[in-house]
Every structure is written in C-alpha cells, then in structure tokens.
Amino acid sequence: MRKYFSGVIILALLTMLVTACSGDAGNSAAPSDASSSGASQASGDQPKDGGNLIIGVQADPVILNPNYAGDRVSLTIDQALFAPLFQVNNGKKTFYLADSLEPSADNLTYTLKLKSGLTWHDGEKLTADDVVFTIDKILDPKQNSMLRSNFIINGKPIKAVKVDDTTVEFKLPQVSPAFEATLVQVTPIPKHIFEHEADIEKSPKNNAPIGSGPFKFKEYKTGEYVTLERFDNYFGGKPHLDTITYRISKDANASNLALQNGEINIKYVDPQDAATIEATGNFEMKNYSEGRLAYMLFNENSDTGLMKNKEVREGLSYALNREELIQVAYTSPDYADPAKSFVTPDGLYHDNNVTTYDNDVEKAKELLQKNGVVGKTLRFIVTSGNKAQEAIALYVQQKLKDVGVNVEIQSMDASAFSDKFTNPETSDYELTVGGYIMGFDPDAYSILYTTGSDSNYAHYSNPEVDKLFQEGAGEADTTKRGEIYKKLQETIAADAVIYPIAYTKTIVAVDKKFGGLDEAVLKPVVIFEDPSKLYQK
C-alpha cells in the first residue's frame, strides 16, 4: 500500500485499501445475491441493458494493476477491471471470485475455494494457479509489492499452495488475527500475462490490462479519458451498461460545470460545492463515511531537519484549532468528525481519547521559539483544485504566521503531488495534507508508521512502535491485542507524528438517470463495489 491516500489520491493514499474486514466465513453472499432488495426495484424501476456512464476523476490513473495501485483513480478503475476474491461490509463477506474461505481448527491454514468456470477477459481460464502466482509475486522482494509486509508474519512468509484448480491453501507460520483483512486486499492478476515479466509494476502489459471484472479495457487517452466496455462473460452476470468512461478533469470548477451540464454523470463533490450541485435537482447526493482520516503530515525527511524534532511538531500543532480547521475545510461538522487517533472509528480498538496538541498559542510560541523555528519558512505542498487541502493550507499559513513562522504554499496538479508525496527521497517540503483509508484491522496501519516502510511518508521511526505492531499482528487474545493497539494509538499521538484533523465523509453526486446504486454498493475509495449492477434508466 504505497499510496492509498487522499492527499495522494486521494492517500487513498491508501485506500488497507482497504476495505473493512472481519467476521465469520459463514456470513456471506454471492455478488448476484446482493441486489435482492434494492431501492431501485422497490421504486418500480427495472434494470435495463445498454447505455454509457461517465465518471469524473481528478487525475490520470497511476497504474492499472490492482496490486500496485494506491491512488484513488487507479483503484476505482481497477475495481471495474479486476474482480476481488471477496469483499467485506459490516462484518459480512460477499464472495466474488471465491466461493468460500474456511480456517482450520488451529487457524494456521485457510482454505480458499474459487468458483468454477472463471475466465480472464481474453478467454483464458482463471484458476488456483493465478491466485498462487499473485501471492508469490507479492512475496517476491524483487517485485516491490506494497502488500509484501502484510504477508510476512514475525519474519516468516505466508505460503499459498495449490490443491487443485479451484482450491488454494494458505499456510500461516503462526496464528494471525489480521490474515483475512490482509487477503481481502488481494486481487488476482493473470499468470499467463505476467509470469515472464521481470518487473510487473513497470511492465507495459499494465497499459492494456487483462482483468476478470465486469468491464474490460478498451481505450486510454492520457489526460482525457479511460474507457472500459462490458465483459459479457462476467461470472456475476452480464453487466447492464455498455461502457464506463472515466473522464479526467483536473480542474474542480470545470469538472463541476461538466457535471451540471450532463457531460459527467458521477463524481466526488467537495463540501463547499454540495449545496449548488444538489440544488439542480438532477443528482442523488450520496454522503457516507469511508473510514477515512484527514491529517496534516510532518515530513521528517525535510532537508531543513526541523520536522525530526518532536517539540517542533508539538509547537506547530499547538498553534492550530481542530474545530476551526473542520469548519474551514469541510464547511460543517456534518461532513467531518474531530480526529485524534490515527485509527479511524470503523477500526478495531479505535480510541480517540489520546494525547493531543492543539489550541494553545502560548505553548506554541514557547516551543517554536525555544527550537529556533520562529522566523523560518516552512514549505506546504497541496494539490491544486483540492478545495479542502487548499483551505487547510491557508488556515495553517495564517495560524503559524500568528506564532512567528512563515508558510510558503506550493500548489501542484494531482499527479505531481502524488509523485512528490510518495517519493521516499523527497526532502523539499515540511508540511502537507494527506488522508488514508486502512480498513477494519489495525495491523494494516503498520505500513504507515513502522520504520522504513514504503508507505511511511512521515519517515517516522520509533522502535517501540515497531515492536508493538509486530506483537499486535500475532496476538490471538482479543483483550491483550486491544491493549497493544490502544498503547500504539497513545504512543503515536504523543509523538505528534501527524496532526489528525478529521474523520471525513465522502459526498458523491450521481445523475438520477442511473439506477442500481444500492445493488452496486457504495464503497470507500472506489465509489462502487460492483459496477456491473449499475444501469441507465
């Protein structure tokens, strides 16, 4: 999960992406069963075949390969191109490529059964070989997979073993309560396409991907659009829509105008624009929690060295007021709840009663003066057109000016921001705004806060935190595990690694000409879990 992030994305990043995962394997449904009682049927509308859906996105996709994507745009497109093994919502599994997932009595072996008759978009069979290949490549250090660390337990890898064409056994080196949350992040990729590629992430075969989802790749014009067309042999049933096009529009105002003019049918809407869009009467406004944290990040890798000093991070935090920030960035507490913990409220063991540094101007002045920051200039990078980021940066600029610190705001387009944010060598900024969606199990957060992790964008290092994450991943006793993660939340909060702002809600505007929204299932980061259920009325 190199980039499941909002600042990055979305720092979808990093969407880990992060869907919530828990619960027992017996509580499940097939994707075709998910629409048994949807609002559209209740209102009398019946799904029709045909039609084209246009979704507005903020940037070009970074990579059309689900096991390397971390930005919101790539993940959204990949959700239509590639089918997952299973998904989890509110503790209930919905199986897609898989039919079942059963743990052994000792919880050291998990048996995955695939549906029979699965195929890739090119007609080749999708079997257990593809699942094993995908896991092996995730574990191969030469492939630089963002998911690799999640498949290593106490220094030993999980093993995927083919039993037959539709059965895979996962052998765990020790009991891992987080295993299902790890597996839900995995989407199989085709062995016959990638088995001879030395570097899958950089393979040109990602430019015309062969997937297993409801829609297959048709065309991509950089800076303009990505178009997918219906895959008639989709195992979940032939999708209703002929095509889905992801229209790339980096300017938020232009994108909103295109939405209102009918050139775009679905897009994320900033809180500042929600009332205007809703007033047209042409859209259903879907507000929902993604389990997302928005935060200000301190880049400890900055060439000034200032952010490595805990007291400096504390001082900068003391200069801010969380409630004011929420009002400035999100216009209303209806769209955001105050955040203090790095774990979001949908996560296991969430505890918002932790140390916080904010709303103490005199303390801010004292710490910043003591550590030689007064009179210095800090660089704050933001995505141009991201209204929440821009509002936060302007607020921080004013608040830090009040305590004697200058802030230079550097605005860049979403792609450039993502490249800078995720580059481990970047040292030419001190502050930025990020966001992430990590899912139900707190072990997923380890990639953000453990020493040397690819997704540790703050470049934070604390041996105690590293040890606690390792202990939490392998602790089977739920009470003891909860104590570990509560201690982690307090330790990271006390270290002022980030300045948590809010647990935000997402607003999606959907043209009323389209139905099947409930059946498609609203989902963090990717908008819809199963776009095959969408249809034009």
C-alpha positions in Angstrom: 0.0 0.0 0.0 2.3 2.6 -1.2 -0.3 5.1 -2.0 -3.8 4.6 -0.6 -4.1 8.2 0.1 -6.1 11.2 -0.4 -3.6 13.8 -0.5 -2.1 11.4 -2.8 -5.0 10.4 -4.3 -6.9 10.6 -2.7 -3.9 9.0 0.1 -6.2 6.5 -0.9 -3.4 7.0 -0.2 -4.1 4.0 0.8 -7.5 3.2 0.3 -5.7 -1.4 3.6 -7.5 -0.1 0.7 -8.8 -1.3 2.3 -11.9 -2.4 2.8 -13.2 -3.3 6.2 -12.7 -6.9 7.0 -13.9 -9.1 9.9 -16.4 -11.7 10.8 -17.1 -15.3 10.1 -16.8 -17.1 6.8 -20.3 -18.4 7.0 -21.9 -15.0 6.9 -21.7 -14.4 3.2 -23.4 -13.8 -0.1 -22.6 -14.1 -3.8 -22.4 -10.9 -5.7 -25.5 -11.8 -7.7 -27.5 -12.1 -4.4 -26.5 -8.6 -3.3 -29.4 -7.0 -5.2 -32.2 -9.0 -3.7 -33.8 -5.9 -2.1 -32.6 -2.7 -3.7 -34.2 0.7 -3.6 -34.4 0.9 -7.4 -36.5 -2.2 -7.6 -38.7 -1.0 -4.7 -39.4 2.2 -6.6 -40.6 0.3 -9.6 -37.5 0.8 -11.8 -36.3 -2.3 -13.6 -32.7 -2.6 -14.7 -32.2 -2.1 -18.5 -29.3 -3.1 -20.6 -27.3 -0.6 -22.6 -26.1 3.0 -22.0 -22.9 4.7 -21.2 -21.8 6.0 -17.8 -19.2 8.8 -17.4 -17.4 9.2 -14.1 -15.4 12.3 -13.4 -11.9 11.7 -11.9 -9.3 14.2 -10.9 -6.2 12.7 -12.5 -4.8 10.1 -14.8 -4.5 6.6 -13.3 -1.0 5.8 -12.0 -1.2 2.1 -12.8 -3.9 -0.3 -14.0 -2.8 -3.2 -11.8 -4.7 -3.7 -8.6 -1.8 -5.0 -6.6 0.3 -1.9 -7.3 -2.4 0.8 -7.4 -2.7 3.1 -4.4 -4.2 6.3 -5.8 -8.0 6.7 -5.8 -8.3 6.9 -9.6 -6.3 3.8 -10.4 -8.2 1.8 -7.7 -11.6 3.0 -8.9 -10.9 1.9 -12.5 -9.3 -1.4 -11.3 -12.4 -2.2 -9.3 -14.3 -2.5 -12.6 -11.5 -4.2 -14.5 -10.5 -6.8 -11.8 -12.7 -8.9 -9.6 -11.6 -9.4 -6.0 -11.7 -12.7 -4.2 -14.2 -11.4 -1.7 -15.2 -8.1 0.0 -16.5 -7.4 3.5 -19.1 -4.9 4.6 -20.2 -4.5 8.2 -18.6 -7.9 9.0 -20.4 -9.7 6.2 -18.5 -11.3 3.4 -19.6 -11.1 -0.2 -17.7 -13.6 -2.3 -16.7 -12.8 -5.9 -14.0 -15.0 -7.5 -14.1 -17.1 -4.3 -16.9 -19.3 -3.1 -15.7 -19.8 0.4 -12.8 -19.2 2.8 -12.5 -21.6 5.8 -9.9 -21.6 8.6 -8.7 -24.8 10.1 -9.3 -25.6 13.7 -5.9 -24.3 14.7 -6.2 -21.2 12.5 -2.9 -21.9 10.8 -4.4 -23.0 7.4 -7.1 -21.1 5.4 -8.7 -23.0 2.5 -10.0 -20.8 -0.4 -12.4 -22.3 -2.9 -12.8 -20.5 -6.2 -15.9 -20.5 -8.4 -15.6 -22.9 -11.3 -15.6 -21.7 -14.9 -13.9 -18.4 -14.2 -12.2 -16.7 -17.1 -10.0 -13.7 -17.8 -11.1 -11.1 -20.3 -9.0 -12.8 -23.0 -10.9 -16.1 -22.5 -8.1 -17.9 -20.6 -9.2 -19.8 -17.6 -8.8 -18.2 -14.1 -7.6 -20.9 -11.7 -5.8 -21.5 -8.4 -2.6 -21.1 -10.4 -3.4 -17.4 -10.8 -4.0 -16.9 -7.1 -0.8 -18.7 -6.1 1.1 -16.8 -8.7 -0.3 -13.5 -7.4 0.7 -14.3 -3.8 4.2 -15.5 -4.8 4.8 -12.3 -6.7 3.6 -10.2 -3.8 6.1 -12.0 -1.6 9.0 -11.7 -4.2 11.1 -8.8 -2.9 12.2 -8.1 -6.5 8.6 -7.1 -7.4 8.5 -4.4 -4.7 4.9 -5.1 -3.8 3.3 -2.6 -1.4 1.5 -5.6 0.1 4.5 -7.8 0.9 5.0 -6.9 4.5 1.4 -7.9 5.3 2.2 -11.4 4.1 5.2 -11.7 6.4 4.4 -12.8 10.0 7.1 -12.5 12.6 9.7 -12.7 9.8 8.2 -15.7 8.1 6.1 -15.6 4.9 2.6 -17.0 4.4 2.6 -19.7 1.8 0.0 -20.2 -0.9 -0.3 -23.8 -2.1 -2.4 -25.1 -5.0 -4.6 -28.1 -4.0 -6.5 -28.3 -7.3 -7.7 -25.9 -10.0 -10.2 -24.3 -7.7 -8.6 -24.7 -4.3 -5.8 -22.8 -2.6 -4.5 -23.4 0.9 -2.8 -20.5 2.8 -0.3 -21.8 5.4 0.4 -19.3 8.2 3.7 -19.5 10.2 1.7 -18.6 13.3 -1.9 -17.5 14.1 -2.7 -14.1 12.6 -6.0 -12.4 13.5 -5.3 -10.0 10.7 -5.0 -12.6 7.9 -8.4 -12.1 6.4 -8.0 -8.4 6.4 -4.8 -8.9 4.5 -6.3 -11.3 2.0 -9.2 -9.0 1.2 -6.7 -6.6 -0.2 -5.5 -9.1 -2.8 -6.9 -9.2 -6.3 -5.6 -12.0 -8.6 -3.7 -11.0 -11.7 -3.2 -13.3 -14.7 -0.2 -15.6 -14.5 -0.2 -16.2 -18.3 0.2 -12.4 -18.8 2.8 -11.6 -16.2 4.8 -14.8 -15.5 7.8 -13.8 -17.7 7.8 -10.1 -16.6 10.9 -9.2 -14.6 9.2 -6.1 -13.1 5.4 -6.4 -13.0 4.9 -2.9 -11.8 6.8 -1.4 -14.8 5.5 -3.9 -17.3 4.0 -2.4 -20.5 1.3 -5.1 -20.1 -0.3 -2.9 -17.5 -1.1 -0.4 -20.2 -3.8 -2.7 -21.8 -4.8 -4.8 -18.8 -6.4 -8.2 -18.9 -8.7 -8.5 -16.0 -11.6 -10.6 -14.6 -14.1 -7.9 -13.6 -17.4 -6.8 -15.2 -15.7 -4.4 -17.6 -12.7 -4.9 -19.9 -10.2 -2.4 -21.1 -11.0 -0.5 -24.4 -9.1 2.8 -24.7 -6.9 5.2 -22.7 -6.0 8.7 -23.8 -3.7 10.4 -21.4 -5.1 13.5 -19.8 -8.5 12.8 -21.4 -10.2 9.5 -20.5 -10.1 5.8 -19.9 -12.9 3.8 -21.4 -14.0 0.3 -20.4 -16.5 -1.9 -22.2 -18.9 -4.6 -20.9 -17.5 -8.1 -20.4 -20.3 -10.4 -21.4 -18.9 -13.5 -19.7 -18.5 -11.9 -16.3 -19.2 -14.6 -13.7 -21.6 -12.4 -11.8 -23.9 -11.9 -14.8 -23.6 -9.7 -17.8 -23.3 -6.0 -16.8 -26.1 -3.7 -17.7 -24.0 -0.8 -19.1 -22.3 -0.9 -22.5 -19.4 1.2 -21.3 -17.9 3.1 -18.4 -15.7 6.1 -19.2 -13.5 7.8 -16.6 -13.2 11.4 -17.7 -10.1 13.1 -16.5 -10.7 16.6 -15.3 -8.0 18.2 -13.1 -9.8 21.5 -12.6 -12.5 21.1 -10.0 -14.6 24.0 -11.2 -14.6 22.8 -14.8 -15.5 19.3 -13.6 -18.4 20.6 -11.6 -19.7 22.6 -14.6 -19.4 19.4 -16.7 -21.4 17.5 -14.1 -24.2 20.1 -14.2 -24.2 20.1 -18.0 -24.6 16.4 -18.1 -21.2 15.7 -19.6 -20.3 13.8 -16.4 -22.8 11.5 -14.6 -20.9 10.7 -11.3 -18.2 12.5 -9.4 -17.0 13.3 -5.9 -18.1 16.6 -4.7 -16.4 18.9 -2.2 -18.5 20.0 0.7 -18.2 23.6 -0.5 -20.0 22.6 -3.7 -22.5 20.2 -2.4 -25.4 22.6 -2.0 -25.0 24.0 -5.5 -25.0 20.6 -7.1 -27.9 19.4 -5.1 -30.0 22.5 -5.9 -30.1 21.5 -9.6 -32.4 18.6 -8.6 -30.6 16.3 -11.1 -28.5 14.3 -8.7 -28.7 12.0 -5.9 -26.2 13.1 -3.2 -24.7 10.1 -1.5 -23.0 11.1 1.7 -21.2 8.2 3.5 -18.3 7.5 5.8 -15.3 5.9 4.2 -13.5 5.3 7.4 -11.0 7.9 6.3 -8.6 10.1 8.3 -7.6 13.5 7.0 -4.4 14.8 8.6 -1.5 17.2 8.3 1.7 15.4 7.8 5.1 16.5 9.1 7.9 15.4 6.7 10.7 14.3 8.9 12.8 13.8 5.8 12.8 17.5 5.1 16.2 18.9 4.2 15.8 21.5 7.0 15.7 18.8 9.6 13.1 20.7 11.6 10.4 18.1 11.5 12.6 15.5 13.1 12.3 17.4 16.4 9.2 16.3 18.4 8.9 19.6 20.1 8.7 21.4 16.8 5.9 19.1 15.7 4.2 19.8 19.0 4.6 23.5 18.7 3.2 23.6 15.2 0.2 21.5 16.4 -0.4 23.8 19.4 -0.9 26.7 17.0 -3.9 25.0 15.4 -7.5 24.5 16.4 -9.2 21.3 15.2 -12.7 22.6 15.2 -11.8 25.7 13.3 -10.0 23.5 10.7 -13.0 21.3 10.2 -15.2 24.3 9.6 -12.7 25.9 7.2 -12.0 22.7 5.2 -15.4 20.9 5.3 -17.9 23.8 5.9 -19.8 21.8 8.5 -19.3 19.2 11.3 -21.9 17.2 9.3 -19.1 16.2 6.9 -16.3 15.6 9.4 -15.8 14.4 13.0 -12.8 15.6 15.1 -9.9 13.2 14.9 -7.2 12.5 17.4 -6.3 8.8 16.9 -4.5 7.5 13.8 -7.1 4.6 13.8 -10.4 5.5 12.3 -13.7 4.9 14.1 -14.6 1.9 12.0 -11.4 0.1 13.0 -10.9 -2.4 15.8 -9.8 -0.9 19.1 -10.2 2.7 18.0 -9.6 5.1 20.9 -10.0 8.9 20.3 -9.1 9.6 23.9 -5.4 10.1 23.3 -2.9 12.9 23.8 -3.5 15.9 21.5 -1.5 19.1 20.9 -3.7 21.9 19.7 -5.4 25.2 20.6 -2.6 26.6 22.9 -1.0 29.6 21.2 1.3 30.5 24.0 2.7 27.0 24.3 3.2 27.0 20.5 5.2 30.2 20.7 7.3 28.9 23.6 8.2 25.6 21.8 8.9 27.2 18.4 11.0 30.0 19.9 13.0 27.5 22.0 13.7 25.3 19.0 14.7 28.1 16.6 11.7 27.9 14.2 10.4 31.4 14.7 11.3 33.4 11.6 11.8 30.3 9.5 9.8 29.4 6.4 8.1 26.0 6.0 7.0 24.7 2.7 3.5 23.3 2.5 2.6 21.3 -0.7 -1.0 20.9 -1.8 -3.0 19.6 -4.8 -4.3 22.4 -6.9 -8.1 22.4 -7.1 -8.4 20.3 -4.0 -10.5 22.7 -2.0 -10.1 21.0 1.4 -6.3 20.9 1.0 -6.1 24.5 -0.1 -8.4 25.7 2.7 -6.3 23.8 5.3 -3.0 25.2 3.9 -4.3 28.8 4.0 -5.6 28.3 7.6 -2.3 26.8 8.7 -0.4 29.6 7.0 -2.3 32.2 9.0 -2.2 30.4 12.3 1.6 29.8 12.0 2.1 33.5 11.0 0.5 34.4 14.3 3.2 32.5 16.2 6.1 33.8 14.0 6.5 31.1 11.4 6.2 31.7 7.7 4.5 29.1 5.4 5.0 29.0 1.7 2.2 27.2 -0.1 3.3 25.2 -3.2 0.4 24.1 -5.4 0.7 21.3 -8.0 -1.5 19.1 -10.0 -2.6 15.8 -8.6 -0.1 13.6 -10.5 2.8 15.8 -9.5 1.6 15.9 -5.9 1.3 12.1 -5.8 4.8 11.7 -7.2 6.3 14.0 -4.7 4.4 12.7 -1.7 5.2 9.0 -2.4 8.9 9.5 -3.4 11.0 8.3 -0.4 13.8 10.7 -1.4 11.7 13.9 -1.4 13.1 16.4 1.1 12.0 19.8 -0.3 8.9 20.3 1.8 7.9 20.2 5.5 4.1 20.1 5.6 1.3 18.6 3.5 -2.2 17.3 3.9 -3.0 13.6 3.5 -5.7 11.1 4.0 -6.0 7.4 4.2 -8.5 4.5 4.4 -7.0 1.5 6.0 -9.9 -0.8 6.9 -11.1 -2.7 9.8 -7.9 -4.4 11.2 -5.3 -2.1 12.8 -2.5 -4.2 11.6 -2.9 -2.6 8.2 -1.7 0.7 9.7 1.8 -0.7 10.3 2.9 0.2 6.8 2.3 3.9 7.6 4.2 4.0 10.9 6.9 1.4 11.1 10.5 2.2 10.4 11.5 2.0 6.8 8.1 1.0 5.4 7.4 2.1 1.8 4.2 3.9 2.9 5.8 5.7 5.9 5.5 9.1 4.3 6.3 10.9 7.5 9.6 9.0 7.7 8.9 8.3 11.4 10.9 5.8 13.4 10.2 4.5 16.9 11.5 1.0 17.9 8.7 0.8 20.5 6.1 1.3 17.8 7.7 -1.2 15.5 7.7 -3.8 18.3 4.0 -3.1 19.3 2.8 -3.5 15.7 4.7 -6.8 15.5 3.1 -8.0 18.8 -0.4 -6.9 17.8 -0.3 -8.8 14.5 0.3 -12.1 16.2 -1.7 -11.7 19.4 -4.7 -14.1 19.4 -6.2 -12.9 22.7 -8.5 -10.1 21.8 -8.2 -8.3 25.2 -4.4 -8.3 25.1 -4.5 -7.3 21.4 -6.7 -4.4 22.2 -4.3 -3.2 24.9 -1.5 -3.3 22.4 -3.3 -1.2 19.8 -4.5 1.3 22.5 -0.9 1.8 23.6 0.1 2.2 19.9 -2.5 4.9 19.5 -1.3 6.8 22.5 2.4 6.5 21.6 1.9 7.8 18.0 -0.3 10.6 19.2 2.1 11.6 21.9 5.0 11.6 19.4 3.0 14.1 17.2 3.8 12.1 14.1 0.9 13.7 12.3 -1.8 16.3 13.2 -5.0 14.4 12.9 -7.8 16.7 11.6 -11.0 14.8 10.9 -12.7 11.5 10.1 -14.3 12.7 6.9 -17.4 11.8 5.0 -17.5 11.4 1.2 -20.0 13.1 -1.0 -20.8 11.6 -4.4 -23.2 13.1 -6.9 -25.0 10.6 -9.1 -27.1 11.6 -12.1 -30.7 10.5 -11.4 -30.8 8.9 -14.9 -28.8 6.0 -13.4 -30.1 3.2 -11.1 -28.8 0.2 -9.3 -26.9 2.3 -6.7 -27.8 0.2 -3.7 -27.0 -3.1 -5.5 -23.7 -1.8 -6.7 -22.8 -1.0 -3.0 -21.2 2.3 -2.1 -17.6 1.6 -1.2 -14.7 3.6 0.2 -12.2 4.9 -2.4 -13.6 3.1 -5.4 -17.2 4.5 -5.3 -18.9 1.2 -6.1 -18.0 -2.3 -5.1 -19.8 -4.0 -8.1 -20.4 -1.6 -11.0 -22.0 -4.4 -13.0 -25.2 -3.6 -11.2 -25.4 0.0 -12.4 -27.8 0.7 -15.2 -29.3 3.6 -17.2 -33.0 4.1 -16.5 
